[in-house]
């Protein structure tokens, strides 16, 4: 399984959806800004830990829970959300 990190004007999303390219992601999200991936679970956690140390719960907890969940997408939560 690979993951995409999707940035919109309002939120940051993790997705398991198998996009072929960033344009497919852009078409799906009206307020799309950027995206990263596809990445493995480990790559995603490492990047999030470095760039967003204020994730709450931690990047490891959020990504691991999402990977084991049935949902196709989830919103990342930050300290103060």
mmCIF file of the N, C-alpha and C atoms, coordinates in Angstrom:
data_MODEL
# 
_entry.id   MODEL 
# 
loop_
_atom_site.group_PDB 
_atom_site.id 
_atom_site.type_symbol 
_atom_site.label_atom_id 
_atom_site.label_alt_id 
_atom_site.label_comp_id 
_atom_site.label_asym_id 
_atom_site.label_entity_id 
_atom_site.label_seq_id 
_atom_site.pdbx_PDB_ins_code 
_atom_site.Cartn_x 
_atom_site.Cartn_y 
_atom_site.Cartn_z 
_atom_site.occupancy 
_atom_site.B_iso_or_equiv 
_atom_site.pdbx_formal_charge 
_atom_site.auth_seq_id 
_atom_site.auth_comp_id 
_atom_site.auth_asym_id 
_atom_site.auth_atom_id 
_atom_site.pdbx_PDB_model_num 
ATOM 1   N N  . UNK A 1 1  ? 0.842   -1.168 0.000   1.00 0.00 ? 1  UNK A N  1 
ATOM 2   C CA . UNK A 1 1  ? 0.000   0.000  0.000   1.00 0.00 ? 1  UNK A CA 1 
ATOM 3   C C  . UNK A 1 1  ? 0.895   1.241  0.000   1.00 0.00 ? 1  UNK A C  1 
ATOM 4   N N  . UNK A 1 2  ? 0.491   2.221  -0.801  1.00 0.00 ? 2  UNK A N  1 
ATOM 5   C CA . UNK A 1 2  ? 1.200   3.498  -0.799  1.00 0.00 ? 2  UNK A CA 1 
ATOM 6   C C  . UNK A 1 2  ? 0.242   4.606  -0.382  1.00 0.00 ? 2  UNK A C  1 
ATOM 7   N N  . UNK A 1 3  ? 0.834   5.690  0.088   1.00 0.00 ? 3  UNK A N  1 
ATOM 8   C CA . UNK A 1 3  ? 0.053   6.803  0.618   1.00 0.00 ? 3  UNK A CA 1 
ATOM 9   C C  . UNK A 1 3  ? 0.417   8.098  -0.093  1.00 0.00 ? 3  UNK A C  1 
ATOM 10  N N  . UNK A 1 4  ? -0.555  8.976  -0.157  1.00 0.00 ? 4  UNK A N  1 
ATOM 11  C CA . UNK A 1 4  ? -0.350  10.339 -0.648  1.00 0.00 ? 4  UNK A CA 1 
ATOM 12  C C  . UNK A 1 4  ? -0.667  11.294 0.491   1.00 0.00 ? 4  UNK A C  1 
ATOM 13  N N  . UNK A 1 5  ? 0.132   12.352 0.593   1.00 0.00 ? 5  UNK A N  1 
ATOM 14  C CA . UNK A 1 5  ? -0.168  13.459 1.494   1.00 0.00 ? 5  UNK A CA 1 
ATOM 15  C C  . UNK A 1 5  ? -0.693  14.572 0.604   1.00 0.00 ? 5  UNK A C  1 
ATOM 16  N N  . UNK A 1 6  ? -1.898  15.039 0.901   1.00 0.00 ? 6  UNK A N  1 
ATOM 17  C CA . UNK A 1 6  ? -2.559  16.041 0.055   1.00 0.00 ? 6  UNK A CA 1 
ATOM 18  C C  . UNK A 1 6  ? -2.767  17.313 0.878   1.00 0.00 ? 6  UNK A C  1 
ATOM 19  N N  . UNK A 1 7  ? -2.301  18.413 0.328   1.00 0.00 ? 7  UNK A N  1 
ATOM 20  C CA . UNK A 1 7  ? -2.427  19.712 0.977   1.00 0.00 ? 7  UNK A CA 1 
ATOM 21  C C  . UNK A 1 7  ? -3.514  20.510 0.274   1.00 0.00 ? 7  UNK A C  1 
ATOM 22  N N  . UNK A 1 8  ? -4.471  20.990 1.049   1.00 0.00 ? 8  UNK A N  1 
ATOM 23  C CA . UNK A 1 8  ? -5.495  21.891 0.516   1.00 0.00 ? 8  UNK A CA 1 
ATOM 24  C C  . UNK A 1 8  ? -5.341  23.220 1.248   1.00 0.00 ? 8  UNK A C  1 
ATOM 25  N N  . UNK A 1 9  ? -6.156  24.186 0.891   1.00 0.00 ? 9  UNK A N  1 
ATOM 26  C CA . UNK A 1 9  ? -6.098  25.470 1.583   1.00 0.00 ? 9  UNK A CA 1 
ATOM 27  C C  . UNK A 1 9  ? -6.470  25.343 3.055   1.00 0.00 ? 9  UNK A C  1 
ATOM 28  N N  . UNK A 1 10 ? -7.257  24.331 3.384   1.00 0.00 ? 10 UNK A N  1 
ATOM 29  C CA . UNK A 1 10 ? -7.781  24.208 4.742   1.00 0.00 ? 10 UNK A CA 1 
ATOM 30  C C  . UNK A 1 10 ? -7.143  23.098 5.577   1.00 0.00 ? 10 UNK A C  1 
ATOM 31  N N  . UNK A 1 11 ? -6.840  21.964 4.961   1.00 0.00 ? 11 UNK A N  1 
ATOM 32  C CA . UNK A 1 11 ? -6.423  20.782 5.725   1.00 0.00 ? 11 UNK A CA 1 
ATOM 33  C C  . UNK A 1 11 ? -5.319  20.019 5.006   1.00 0.00 ? 11 UNK A C  1 
ATOM 34  N N  . UNK A 1 12 ? -4.738  19.048 5.743   1.00 0.00 ? 12 UNK A N  1 
ATOM 35  C CA . UNK A 1 12 ? -3.776  18.100 5.176   1.00 0.00 ? 12 UNK A CA 1 
ATOM 36  C C  . UNK A 1 12 ? -4.419  16.720 5.280   1.00 0.00 ? 12 UNK A C  1 
ATOM 37  N N  . UNK A 1 13 ? -4.417  16.002 4.174   1.00 0.00 ? 13 UNK A N  1 
ATOM 38  C CA . UNK A 1 13 ? -5.126  14.727 4.072   1.00 0.00 ? 13 UNK A CA 1 
ATOM 39  C C  . UNK A 1 13 ? -4.141  13.609 3.752   1.00 0.00 ? 13 UNK A C  1 
ATOM 40  N N  . UNK A 1 14 ? -4.374  12.436 4.333   1.00 0.00 ? 14 UNK A N  1 
ATOM 41  C CA . UNK A 1 14 ? -3.684  11.219 3.921   1.00 0.00 ? 14 UNK A CA 1 
ATOM 42  C C  . UNK A 1 14 ? -4.662  10.414 3.079   1.00 0.00 ? 14 UNK A C  1 
ATOM 43  N N  . UNK A 1 15 ? -4.157  9.869  1.983   1.00 0.00 ? 15 UNK A N  1 
ATOM 44  C CA . UNK A 1 15 ? -5.020  9.079  1.112   1.00 0.00 ? 15 UNK A CA 1 
ATOM 45  C C  . UNK A 1 15 ? -4.343  7.777  0.706   1.00 0.00 ? 15 UNK A C  1 
ATOM 46  N N  . UNK A 1 16 ? -5.147  6.720  0.639   1.00 0.00 ? 16 UNK A N  1 
ATOM 47  C CA . UNK A 1 16 ? -4.698  5.419  0.140   1.00 0.00 ? 16 UNK A CA 1 
ATOM 48  C C  . UNK A 1 16 ? -5.069  5.236  -1.333  1.00 0.00 ? 16 UNK A C  1 
ATOM 49  N N  . UNK A 1 17 ? -5.783  6.184  -1.864  1.00 0.00 ? 17 UNK A N  1 
ATOM 50  C CA . UNK A 1 17 ? -6.286  6.069  -3.223  1.00 0.00 ? 17 UNK A CA 1 
ATOM 51  C C  . UNK A 1 17 ? -5.124  5.976  -4.220  1.00 0.00 ? 17 UNK A C  1 
ATOM 52  N N  . UNK A 1 18 ? -5.261  5.147  -5.212  1.00 0.00 ? 18 UNK A N  1 
ATOM 53  C CA . UNK A 1 18 ? -4.199  4.920  -6.189  1.00 0.00 ? 18 UNK A CA 1 
ATOM 54  C C  . UNK A 1 18 ? -4.231  5.920  -7.333  1.00 0.00 ? 18 UNK A C  1 
ATOM 55  N N  . UNK A 1 19 ? -3.793  7.124  -7.063  1.00 0.00 ? 19 UNK A N  1 
ATOM 56  C CA . UNK A 1 19 ? -3.751  8.154  -8.106  1.00 0.00 ? 19 UNK A CA 1 
ATOM 57  C C  . UNK A 1 19 ? -2.626  7.869  -9.093  1.00 0.00 ? 19 UNK A C  1 
ATOM 58  N N  . UNK A 1 20 ? -2.861  8.164  -10.361 1.00 0.00 ? 20 UNK A N  1 
ATOM 59  C CA . UNK A 1 20 ? -1.821  7.997  -11.376 1.00 0.00 ? 20 UNK A CA 1 
ATOM 60  C C  . UNK A 1 20 ? -0.869  9.185  -11.420 1.00 0.00 ? 20 UNK A C  1 
ATOM 61  N N  . UNK A 1 21 ? -1.380  10.363 -11.047 1.00 0.00 ? 21 UNK A N  1 
ATOM 62  C CA . UNK A 1 21 ? -0.543  11.561 -11.062 1.00 0.00 ? 21 UNK A CA 1 
ATOM 63  C C  . UNK A 1 21 ? -1.212  12.655 -10.226 1.00 0.00 ? 21 UNK A C  1 
ATOM 64  N N  . UNK A 1 22 ? -0.473  13.744 -10.023 1.00 0.00 ? 22 UNK A N  1 
ATOM 65  C CA . UNK A 1 22 ? -0.982  14.825 -9.169  1.00 0.00 ? 22 UNK A CA 1 
ATOM 66  C C  . UNK A 1 22 ? -2.190  15.523 -9.774  1.00 0.00 ? 22 UNK A C  1 
ATOM 67  N N  . UNK A 1 23 ? -2.339  15.484 -11.074 1.00 0.00 ? 23 UNK A N  1 
ATOM 68  C CA . UNK A 1 23 ? -3.502  16.132 -11.703 1.00 0.00 ? 23 UNK A CA 1 
ATOM 69  C C  . UNK A 1 23 ? -4.811  15.451 -11.295 1.00 0.00 ? 23 UNK A C  1 
ATOM 70  N N  . UNK A 1 24 ? -4.790  14.153 -11.128 1.00 0.00 ? 24 UNK A N  1 
ATOM 71  C CA . UNK A 1 24 ? -5.986  13.451 -10.646 1.00 0.00 ? 24 UNK A CA 1 
ATOM 72  C C  . UNK A 1 24 ? -6.361  13.931 -9.248  1.00 0.00 ? 24 UNK A C  1 
ATOM 73  N N  . UNK A 1 25 ? -5.352  14.150 -8.417  1.00 0.00 ? 25 UNK A N  1 
ATOM 74  C CA . UNK A 1 25 ? -5.607  14.640 -7.063  1.00 0.00 ? 25 UNK A CA 1 
ATOM 75  C C  . UNK A 1 25 ? -6.160  16.062 -7.140  1.00 0.00 ? 25 UNK A C  1 
ATOM 76  N N  . UNK A 1 26 ? -5.545  16.892 -7.956  1.00 0.00 ? 26 UNK A N  1 
ATOM 77  C CA . UNK A 1 26 ? -5.990  18.273 -8.111  1.00 0.00 ? 26 UNK A CA 1 
ATOM 78  C C  . UNK A 1 26 ? -7.445  18.328 -8.568  1.00 0.00 ? 26 UNK A C  1 
ATOM 79  N N  . UNK A 1 27 ? -7.830  17.457 -9.469  1.00 0.00 ? 27 UNK A N  1 
ATOM 80  C CA . UNK A 1 27 ? -9.208  17.428 -9.959  1.00 0.00 ? 27 UNK A CA 1 
ATOM 81  C C  . UNK A 1 27 ? -10.199 17.022 -8.866  1.00 0.00 ? 27 UNK A C  1 
ATOM 82  N N  . UNK A 1 28 ? -9.742  16.232 -7.905  1.00 0.00 ? 28 UNK A N  1 
ATOM 83  C CA . UNK A 1 28 ? -10.630 15.741 -6.849  1.00 0.00 ? 28 UNK A CA 1 
ATOM 84  C C  . UNK A 1 28 ? -10.853 16.759 -5.722  1.00 0.00 ? 28 UNK A C  1 
ATOM 85  N N  . UNK A 1 29 ? -9.883  17.629 -5.504  1.00 0.00 ? 29 UNK A N  1 
ATOM 86  C CA . UNK A 1 29 ? -9.955  18.570 -4.388  1.00 0.00 ? 29 UNK A CA 1 
ATOM 87  C C  . UNK A 1 29 ? -9.971  20.001 -4.908  1.00 0.00 ? 29 UNK A C  1 
ATOM 88  N N  . UNK A 1 30 ? -11.076 20.671 -4.684  1.00 0.00 ? 30 UNK A N  1 
ATOM 89  C CA . UNK A 1 30 ? -11.262 22.032 -5.187  1.00 0.00 ? 30 UNK A CA 1 
ATOM 90  C C  . UNK A 1 30 ? -10.191 22.999 -4.681  1.00 0.00 ? 30 UNK A C  1 
ATOM 91  N N  . UNK A 1 31 ? -9.802  22.868 -3.421  1.00 0.00 ? 31 UNK A N  1 
ATOM 92  C CA . UNK A 1 31 ? -8.825  23.799 -2.856  1.00 0.00 ? 31 UNK A CA 1 
ATOM 93  C C  . UNK A 1 31 ? -7.416  23.188 -2.795  1.00 0.00 ? 31 UNK A C  1 
ATOM 94  N N  . UNK A 1 32 ? -7.113  22.287 -3.732  1.00 0.00 ? 32 UNK A N  1 
ATOM 95  C CA . UNK A 1 32 ? -5.807  21.623 -3.818  1.00 0.00 ? 32 UNK A CA 1 
ATOM 96  C C  . UNK A 1 32 ? -4.668  22.631 -3.908  1.00 0.00 ? 32 UNK A C  1 
ATOM 97  N N  . UNK A 1 33 ? -3.611  22.378 -3.145  1.00 0.00 ? 33 UNK A N  1 
ATOM 98  C CA . UNK A 1 33 ? -2.399  23.199 -3.217  1.00 0.00 ? 33 UNK A CA 1 
ATOM 99  C C  . UNK A 1 33 ? -1.208  22.386 -3.706  1.00 0.00 ? 33 UNK A C  1 
ATOM 100 N N  . UNK A 1 34 ? -1.032  21.179 -3.149  1.00 0.00 ? 34 UNK A N  1 
ATOM 101 C CA . UNK A 1 34 ? 0.114   20.331 -3.500  1.00 0.00 ? 34 UNK A CA 1 
ATOM 102 C C  . UNK A 1 34 ? -0.124  18.926 -2.968  1.00 0.00 ? 34 UNK A C  1 
ATOM 103 N N  . UNK A 1 35 ? 0.725   17.996 -3.412  1.00 0.00 ? 35 UNK A N  1 
ATOM 104 C CA . UNK A 1 35 ? 0.645   16.633 -2.885  1.00 0.00 ? 35 UNK A CA 1 
ATOM 105 C C  . UNK A 1 35 ? 2.016   15.978 -2.965  1.00 0.00 ? 35 UNK A C  1 
ATOM 106 N N  . UNK A 1 36 ? 2.195   14.984 -2.123  1.00 0.00 ? 36 UNK A N  1 
ATOM 107 C CA . UNK A 1 36 ? 3.422   14.197 -2.087  1.00 0.00 ? 36 UNK A CA 1 
ATOM 108 C C  . UNK A 1 36 ? 3.055   12.730 -2.163  1.00 0.00 ? 36 UNK A C  1 
ATOM 109 N N  . UNK A 1 37 ? 3.932   11.948 -2.749  1.00 0.00 ? 37 UNK A N  1 
ATOM 110 C CA . UNK A 1 37 ? 3.699   10.512 -2.847  1.00 0.00 ? 37 UNK A CA 1 
ATOM 111 C C  . UNK A 1 37 ? 3.571   10.081 -4.286  1.00 0.00 ? 37 UNK A C  1 
ATOM 112 N N  . UNK A 1 38 ? 3.357   8.816  -4.470  1.00 0.00 ? 38 UNK A N  1 
ATOM 113 C CA . UNK A 1 38 ? 3.038   7.794  -3.476  1.00 0.00 ? 38 UNK A CA 1 
ATOM 114 C C  . UNK A 1 38 ? 4.277   7.392  -2.666  1.00 0.00 ? 38 UNK A C  1 
ATOM 115 N N  . UNK A 1 39 ? 4.059   7.231  -1.377  1.00 0.00 ? 39 UNK A N  1 
ATOM 116 C CA . UNK A 1 39 ? 5.096   6.849  -0.431  1.00 0.00 ? 39 UNK A CA 1 
ATOM 117 C C  . UNK A 1 39 ? 4.649   5.646  0.375   1.00 0.00 ? 39 UNK A C  1 
ATOM 118 N N  . UNK A 1 40 ? 5.639   4.932  0.902   1.00 0.00 ? 40 UNK A N  1 
ATOM 119 C CA . UNK A 1 40 ? 5.339   3.836  1.825   1.00 0.00 ? 40 UNK A CA 1 
ATOM 120 C C  . UNK A 1 40 ? 4.906   4.420  3.168   1.00 0.00 ? 40 UNK A C  1 
ATOM 121 N N  . UNK A 1 41 ? 4.399   3.576  4.013   1.00 0.00 ? 41 UNK A N  1 
ATOM 122 C CA . UNK A 1 41 ? 4.023   4.006  5.361   1.00 0.00 ? 41 UNK A CA 1 
ATOM 123 C C  . UNK A 1 41 ? 5.225   4.603  6.084   1.00 0.00 ? 41 UNK A C  1 
ATOM 124 N N  . UNK A 1 42 ? 6.362   3.929  5.996   1.00 0.00 ? 42 UNK A N  1 
ATOM 125 C CA . UNK A 1 42 ? 7.577   4.393  6.674   1.00 0.00 ? 42 UNK A CA 1 
ATOM 126 C C  . UNK A 1 42 ? 8.031   5.750  6.139   1.00 0.00 ? 42 UNK A C  1 
ATOM 127 N N  . UNK A 1 43 ? 8.049   5.916  4.834   1.00 0.00 ? 43 UNK A N  1 
ATOM 128 C CA . UNK A 1 43 ? 8.452   7.200  4.236   1.00 0.00 ? 43 UNK A CA 1 
ATOM 129 C C  . UNK A 1 43 ? 7.519   8.328  4.662   1.00 0.00 ? 43 UNK A C  1 
ATOM 130 N N  . UNK A 1 44 ? 6.234   8.027  4.694   1.00 0.00 ? 44 UNK A N  1 
ATOM 131 C CA . UNK A 1 44 ? 5.237   9.021  5.088   1.00 0.00 ? 44 UNK A CA 1 
ATOM 132 C C  . UNK A 1 44 ? 5.453   9.458  6.534   1.00 0.00 ? 44 UNK A C  1 
ATOM 133 N N  . UNK A 1 45 ? 5.646   8.500  7.421   1.00 0.00 ? 45 UNK A N  1 
ATOM 134 C CA . UNK A 1 45 ? 5.874   8.814  8.837   1.00 0.00 ? 45 UNK A CA 1 
ATOM 135 C C  . UNK A 1 45 ? 7.153   9.632  9.003   1.00 0.00 ? 45 UNK A C  1 
ATOM 136 N N  . UNK A 1 46 ? 8.219   9.218  8.348   1.00 0.00 ? 46 UNK A N  1 
ATOM 137 C CA . UNK A 1 46 ? 9.492   9.935  8.470   1.00 0.00 ? 46 UNK A CA 1 
ATOM 138 C C  . UNK A 1 46 ? 9.359   11.383 8.015   1.00 0.00 ? 46 UNK A C  1 
ATOM 139 N N  . UNK A 1 47 ? 8.711   11.595 6.885   1.00 0.00 ? 47 UNK A N  1 
ATOM 140 C CA . UNK A 1 47 ? 8.566   12.961 6.371   1.00 0.00 ? 47 UNK A CA 1 
ATOM 141 C C  . UNK A 1 47 ? 7.703   13.802 7.308   1.00 0.00 ? 47 UNK A C  1 
ATOM 142 N N  . UNK A 1 48 ? 6.588   13.240 7.752   1.00 0.00 ? 48 UNK A N  1 
ATOM 143 C CA . UNK A 1 48 ? 5.697   13.983 8.645   1.00 0.00 ? 48 UNK A CA 1 
ATOM 144 C C  . UNK A 1 48 ? 6.378   14.307 9.972   1.00 0.00 ? 48 UNK A C  1 
ATOM 145 N N  . UNK A 1 49 ? 7.148   13.379 10.513  1.00 0.00 ? 49 UNK A N  1 
ATOM 146 C CA . UNK A 1 49 ? 7.858   13.632 11.774  1.00 0.00 ? 49 UNK A CA 1 
ATOM 147 C C  . UNK A 1 49 ? 8.839   14.790 11.629  1.00 0.00 ? 49 UNK A C  1 
ATOM 148 N N  . UNK A 1 50 ? 9.495   14.872 10.496  1.00 0.00 ? 50 UNK A N  1 
ATOM 149 C CA . UNK A 1 50 ? 10.466  15.941 10.255  1.00 0.00 ? 50 UNK A CA 1 
ATOM 150 C C  . UNK A 1 50 ? 9.779   17.276 10.016  1.00 0.00 ? 50 UNK A C  1 
ATOM 151 N N  . UNK A 1 51 ? 8.765   17.289 9.179   1.00 0.00 ? 51 UNK A N  1 
ATOM 152 C CA . UNK A 1 51 ? 8.141   18.541 8.751   1.00 0.00 ? 51 UNK A CA 1 
ATOM 153 C C  . UNK A 1 51 ? 7.029   19.033 9.676   1.00 0.00 ? 51 UNK A C  1 
ATOM 154 N N  . UNK A 1 52 ? 6.380   18.105 10.380  1.00 0.00 ? 52 UNK A N  1 
ATOM 155 C CA . UNK A 1 52 ? 5.246   18.465 11.225  1.00 0.00 ? 52 UNK A CA 1 
ATOM 156 C C  . UNK A 1 52 ? 5.365   17.825 12.605  1.00 0.00 ? 52 UNK A C  1 
ATOM 157 N N  . UNK A 1 53 ? 6.320   18.267 13.410  1.00 0.00 ? 53 UNK A N  1 
ATOM 158 C CA . UNK A 1 53 ? 6.467   17.678 14.740  1.00 0.00 ? 53 UNK A CA 1 
ATOM 159 C C  . UNK A 1 53 ? 5.283   17.994 15.664  1.00 0.00 ? 53 UNK A C  1 
ATOM 160 N N  . UNK A 1 54 ? 4.413   18.918 15.238  1.00 0.00 ? 54 UNK A N  1 
ATOM 161 C CA . UNK A 1 54 ? 3.262   19.303 16.062  1.00 0.00 ? 54 UNK A CA 1 
ATOM 162 C C  . UNK A 1 54 ? 2.003   18.480 15.774  1.00 0.00 ? 54 UNK A C  1 
ATOM 163 N N  . UNK A 1 55 ? 2.145   17.368 15.055  1.00 0.00 ? 55 UNK A N  1 
ATOM 164 C CA . UNK A 1 55 ? 0.984   16.492 14.862  1.00 0.00 ? 55 UNK A CA 1 
ATOM 165 C C  . UNK A 1 55 ? 0.589   15.900 16.210  1.00 0.00 ? 55 UNK A C  1 
ATOM 166 N N  . UNK A 1 56 ? -0.707  15.824 16.434  1.00 0.00 ? 56 UNK A N  1 
ATOM 167 C CA . UNK A 1 56 ? -1.215  15.288 17.698  1.00 0.00 ? 56 UNK A CA 1 
ATOM 168 C C  . UNK A 1 56 ? -2.453  14.468 17.413  1.00 0.00 ? 56 UNK A C  1 
ATOM 169 N N  . UNK A 1 57 ? -2.503  13.191 17.615  1.00 0.00 ? 57 UNK A N  1 
ATOM 170 C CA . UNK A 1 57 ? -1.428  12.306 18.018  1.00 0.00 ? 57 UNK A CA 1 
ATOM 171 C C  . UNK A 1 57 ? -0.249  12.372 17.032  1.00 0.00 ? 57 UNK A C  1 
ATOM 172 N N  . UNK A 1 58 ? 0.835   11.704 17.372  1.00 0.00 ? 58 UNK A N  1 
ATOM 173 C CA . UNK A 1 58 ? 2.056   11.743 16.573  1.00 0.00 ? 58 UNK A CA 1 
ATOM 174 C C  . UNK A 1 58 ? 1.817   11.230 15.147  1.00 0.00 ? 58 UNK A C  1 
ATOM 175 N N  . UNK A 1 59 ? 2.752   11.551 14.273  1.00 0.00 ? 59 UNK A N  1 
ATOM 176 C CA . UNK A 1 59 ? 2.674   11.074 12.886  1.00 0.00 ? 59 UNK A CA 1 
ATOM 177 C C  . UNK A 1 59 ? 2.600   9.550  12.860  1.00 0.00 ? 59 UNK A C  1 
ATOM 178 N N  . UNK A 1 60 ? 3.419   8.905  13.661  1.00 0.00 ? 60 UNK A N  1 
ATOM 179 C CA . UNK A 1 60 ? 3.426   7.441  13.696  1.00 0.00 ? 60 UNK A CA 1 
ATOM 180 C C  . UNK A 1 60 ? 2.056   6.893  14.075  1.00 0.00 ? 60 UNK A C  1 
ATOM 181 N N  . UNK A 1 61 ? 1.454   7.460  15.104  1.00 0.00 ? 61 UNK A N  1 
ATOM 182 C CA . UNK A 1 61 ? 0.138   6.993  15.553  1.00 0.00 ? 61 UNK A CA 1 
ATOM 183 C C  . UNK A 1 61 ? -0.934  7.223  14.497  1.00 0.00 ? 61 UNK A C  1 
ATOM 184 N N  . UNK A 1 62 ? -0.961  8.418  13.912  1.00 0.00 ? 62 UNK A N  1 
ATOM 185 C CA . UNK A 1 62 ? -2.003  8.729  12.925  1.00 0.00 ? 62 UNK A CA 1 
ATOM 186 C C  . UNK A 1 62 ? -1.867  7.879  11.661  1.00 0.00 ? 62 UNK A C  1 
ATOM 187 N N  . UNK A 1 63 ? -0.643  7.758  11.165  1.00 0.00 ? 63 UNK A N  1 
ATOM 188 C CA . UNK A 1 63 ? -0.440  6.991  9.925   1.00 0.00 ? 63 UNK A CA 1 
ATOM 189 C C  . UNK A 1 63 ? -0.703  5.510  10.164  1.00 0.00 ? 63 UNK A C  1 
ATOM 190 N N  . UNK A 1 64 ? -0.184  4.963  11.244  1.00 0.00 ? 64 UNK A N  1 
ATOM 191 C CA . UNK A 1 64 ? -0.394  3.534  11.542  1.00 0.00 ? 64 UNK A CA 1 
ATOM 192 C C  . UNK A 1 64 ? -1.873  3.200  11.698  1.00 0.00 ? 64 UNK A C  1 
ATOM 193 N N  . UNK A 1 65 ? -2.592  4.048  12.409  1.00 0.00 ? 65 UNK A N  1 
ATOM 194 C CA . UNK A 1 65 ? -4.031  3.827  12.580  1.00 0.00 ? 65 UNK A CA 1 
ATOM 195 C C  . UNK A 1 65 ? -4.749  3.886  11.233  1.00 0.00 ? 65 UNK A C  1 
ATOM 196 N N  . UNK A 1 66 ? -4.397  4.864  10.411  1.00 0.00 ? 66 UNK A N  1 
ATOM 197 C CA . UNK A 1 66 ? -5.023  5.014  9.106   1.00 0.00 ? 66 UNK A CA 1 
ATOM 198 C C  . UNK A 1 66 ? -4.754  3.813  8.208   1.00 0.00 ? 66 UNK A C  1 
ATOM 199 N N  . UNK A 1 67 ? -3.533  3.323  8.204   1.00 0.00 ? 67 UNK A N  1 
ATOM 200 C CA . UNK A 1 67 ? -3.168  2.185  7.363   1.00 0.00 ? 67 UNK A CA 1 
ATOM 201 C C  . UNK A 1 67 ? -3.976  0.948  7.742   1.00 0.00 ? 67 UNK A C  1 
ATOM 202 N N  . UNK A 1 68 ? -4.233  0.755  9.018   1.00 0.00 ? 68 UNK A N  1 
ATOM 203 C CA . UNK A 1 68 ? -4.987  -0.429 9.456   1.00 0.00 ? 68 UNK A CA 1 
ATOM 204 C C  . UNK A 1 68 ? -6.497  -0.233 9.358   1.00 0.00 ? 68 UNK A C  1 
ATOM 205 N N  . UNK A 1 69 ? -6.930  0.976  9.081   1.00 0.00 ? 69 UNK A N  1 
ATOM 206 C CA . UNK A 1 69 ? -8.347  1.319  8.981   1.00 0.00 ? 69 UNK A CA 1 
ATOM 207 C C  . UNK A 1 69 ? -8.864  1.035  7.575   1.00 0.00 ? 69 UNK A C  1 
ATOM 208 N N  . UNK A 1 70 ? -10.186 0.968  7.426   1.00 0.00 ? 70 UNK A N  1 
ATOM 209 C CA . UNK A 1 70 ? -10.806 0.723  6.124   1.00 0.00 ? 70 UNK A CA 1 
ATOM 210 C C  . UNK A 1 70 ? -10.980 1.988  5.289   1.00 0.00 ? 70 UNK A C  1 
ATOM 211 N N  . UNK A 1 71 ? -10.875 3.171  5.930   1.00 0.00 ? 71 UNK A N  1 
ATOM 212 C CA . UNK A 1 71 ? -11.132 4.406  5.186   1.00 0.00 ? 71 UNK A CA 1 
ATOM 213 C C  . UNK A 1 71 ? -10.071 4.652  4.124   1.00 0.00 ? 71 UNK A C  1 
ATOM 214 N N  . UNK A 1 72 ? -10.513 5.343  3.085   1.00 0.00 ? 72 UNK A N  1 
ATOM 215 C CA . UNK A 1 72 ? -9.635  5.661  1.967   1.00 0.00 ? 72 UNK A CA 1 
ATOM 216 C C  . UNK A 1 72 ? -8.869  6.966  2.198   1.00 0.00 ? 72 UNK A C  1 
ATOM 217 N N  . UNK A 1 73 ? -9.423  7.839  3.046   1.00 0.00 ? 73 UNK A N  1 
ATOM 218 C CA . UNK A 1 73 ? -8.794  9.126  3.346   1.00 0.00 ? 73 UNK A CA 1 
ATOM 219 C C  . UNK A 1 73 ? -9.027  9.497  4.797   1.00 0.00 ? 73 UNK A C  1 
ATOM 220 N N  . UNK A 1 74 ? -8.106  10.325 5.305   1.00 0.00 ? 74 UNK A N  1 
ATOM 221 C CA . UNK A 1 74 ? -8.259  10.862 6.652   1.00 0.00 ? 74 UNK A CA 1 
ATOM 222 C C  . UNK A 1 74 ? -7.588  12.230 6.736   1.00 0.00 ? 74 UNK A C  1 
ATOM 223 N N  . UNK A 1 75 ? -8.093  13.055 7.616   1.00 0.00 ? 75 UNK A N  1 
ATOM 224 C CA . UNK A 1 75 ? -7.525  14.381 7.846   1.00 0.00 ? 75 UNK A CA 1 
ATOM 225 C C  . UNK A 1 75 ? -6.491  14.269 8.957   1.00 0.00 ? 75 UNK A C  1 
ATOM 226 N N  . UNK A 1 76 ? -5.297  14.828 8.755   1.00 0.00 ? 76 UNK A N  1 
ATOM 227 C CA . UNK A 1 76 ? -4.296  14.862 9.812   1.00 0.00 ? 76 UNK A CA 1 
ATOM 228 C C  . UNK A 1 76 ? -4.690  15.888 10.864  1.00 0.00 ? 76 UNK A C  1 
ATOM 229 N N  . UNK A 1 77 ? -4.416  15.576 12.121  1.00 0.00 ? 77 UNK A N  1 
ATOM 230 C CA . UNK A 1 77 ? -4.736  16.498 13.199  1.00 0.00 ? 77 UNK A CA 1 
ATOM 231 C C  . UNK A 1 77 ? -3.451  17.017 13.838  1.00 0.00 ? 77 UNK A C  1 
ATOM 232 N N  . UNK A 1 78 ? -3.492  18.284 14.210  1.00 0.00 ? 78 UNK A N  1 
ATOM 233 C CA . UNK A 1 78 ? -2.340  18.962 14.784  1.00 0.00 ? 78 UNK A CA 1 
ATOM 234 C C  . UNK A 1 78 ? -2.638  19.396 16.194  1.00 0.00 ? 78 UNK A C  1 
ATOM 235 N N  . UNK A 1 79 ? -1.588  19.646 16.959  1.00 0.00 ? 79 UNK A N  1 
ATOM 236 C CA . UNK A 1 79 ? -1.744  20.189 18.298  1.00 0.00 ? 79 UNK A CA 1 
ATOM 237 C C  . UNK A 1 79 ? -2.543  21.484 18.206  1.00 0.00 ? 79 UNK A C  1 
ATOM 238 N N  . UNK A 1 80 ? -3.652  21.558 18.899  1.00 0.00 ? 80 UNK A N  1 
ATOM 239 C CA . UNK A 1 80 ? -4.502  22.733 18.841  1.00 0.00 ? 80 UNK A CA 1 
ATOM 240 C C  . UNK A 1 80 ? -5.734  22.559 17.978  1.00 0.00 ? 80 UNK A C  1 
ATOM 241 N N  . UNK A 1 81 ? -5.831  21.448 17.228  1.00 0.00 ? 81 UNK A N  1 
ATOM 242 C CA . UNK A 1 81 ? -7.036  21.193 16.407  1.00 0.00 ? 81 UNK A CA 1 
ATOM 243 C C  . UNK A 1 81 ? -8.206  20.811 17.291  1.00 0.00 ? 81 UNK A C  1 
# 
